[in-house]
Amino acid sequence: MGIEDRLTTLGIELPPAAKPVASYVPVRRHGGLAFVAGQVAQEEGRVLFPGHLGAEVTLDQGQEAARRCALQALAALREELGTLDRVLGIVQVQVFVSSAPGFTDQPKVANGASDLLVDVFGDPGKHARVAVGVPELPLGAPVEVAMVAEVE
């Protein structure tokens, strides 16, 4: 079963690919790799759960935002490649978490993205990962996710 079929089986519909809000491209391919620019969780043009984890944003909301970021990254990949069936696997995921002082559950927030990628790709979705707490993110977002995928 291909990845596109797997999305259908899982009942996952990808959001529209986000347009860049500054001077960058959503996906840059180099050799057999596709580098996906950082995605912040948005729905209908609004940031989901604006604020900081450990203050205005709960752990569950942060995980949901990270999942949405991963879905948006997959949408950007699909737009670049024409189909996600050309993705051989996920190499690395970088998760930036807007964190209130003392918040240390960045890895748990990042699981929202990581778990989705493994659900969609199976073993090829397992990846190296960075989960970092930061004081602020663009647009007041609680989470930003970037990734590197191996592609045909």
N, C-alpha and C positions, 0 to 999 in steps of 0.2 A: 504494500500500500504506500502510495506517495504521500508527501507531506500535505499537499492540498486536500487529498482525501481524508487524511488524518484530522485536519482542522474541522472538516465537515462532521466526521464521526464524533469528535469531541464537542461539537456544537459551538465552535469558536468562529466568530466573524471578526475579521480584522477591521479596524477603523480606517478611514481614509489616511493616506500618507500625509504627514504634516509638511507644510512648506517651510523652508528656512526663514528664520526671523532676523538673520544677520548675514555676514559674508562667509558662507560655507556651503558645501553640498551635503545632502542628506546621506549619501553613500559614496565612498571612494574605493574603487577596485584597484588592487595591485597584485599581479600574479594570480594565484588561486585564493586570494583573500579579499573579503569585502569588509571595509571599516564603516560601521554605521555611526553617524554623529549622535551626540547625546539627545535623548528624547525626554521631555517632561510630560507628565500625565495630564492630558487635556481631554475634555469632552465638550463638543459643540463650542469650541473656541475658548472655553474657560478652564483654568487650572483646577484640577481635582485636589481638594483638601489643602488649600494654601496654608503655609505656616511651617512650624518646626516640630519634628518628632520629639516627644517628651514634653511638649507644651500644648500647642493648639491641635496637634495631630496625634492620634492614637497609633499604636503598633499595628492594629488591624487595618487602619486606613493607609498607613505607610506601605504595608504589604500589598494592598489593593492598588495603590499608586504605582509601585514597582512592577506589578503584573501588567498594568495598563501601559507603562513605558515599554516593556518588552513586546507587547502587542504592536505598539506603534513602530518599534524597531523592525519587527517582522513585516509590517506594511511597507516600510521604506525599502526593505530588501526585495519584497515582491515587485514593487514598482521598478526597481533597478534591473532585476533579473527576468521579469515577466512571469515567473512562477517560483514558488518556494521549493519546488521539486529539484531545483538546481543547487540547493543548499546541502552540502555534504555533512556539515556539523557546525556546532558553535565552539569557537576556540577560546574566547575570553569575554567576560562580561565585567563592566565597570559600573558600580552603583555608588552614587553620591547622595548622601542623606543629609538634608538640612536638619541639624541637631541642636536642641536646647542644651545648655550646660549640664553635664552629668549624664546625658543620654548615651548609652553604650551598646544598644541592641542593633547597630547597623547591619550585622550579618543576618539577623532575623528579618529585618526589612527587605534585604536583598533576596531572601528566599522567595519572595513574591515573584520576582523575575526568574530566578533560577528554576524553581519548581515548574513554572509554565513551560520553559524551554525544554526541560526533560520530558514533560507530558507530551509536548508536540513532536519532538525529534527522537525520543527514546535515548539509548546510550550515546548516539552522536550529539545529543543536546547537553551532555555533561561537559563542563567547561572549567577553566581556571577563572578565578574571580577576585575582584577588589571591591571591598565595601568600606567606604570612607565617610566619616562625619565631617560636614562643612558648615560654616556659619550661615551662609545664604546661597540660594540658587536662583537662576533666571526666573523672572515672572512671579517670584514668591513661591515657587514649587517646592514640595516637600522632598521629592526624589527626582533624580535624573539618571538615566541608564544609557550607556553606550556599549556597543559590542563589536566583536570581530567574528566573522563567519568564514568557514572554508567553503568555496563555491566552485562549481564546474566552469 
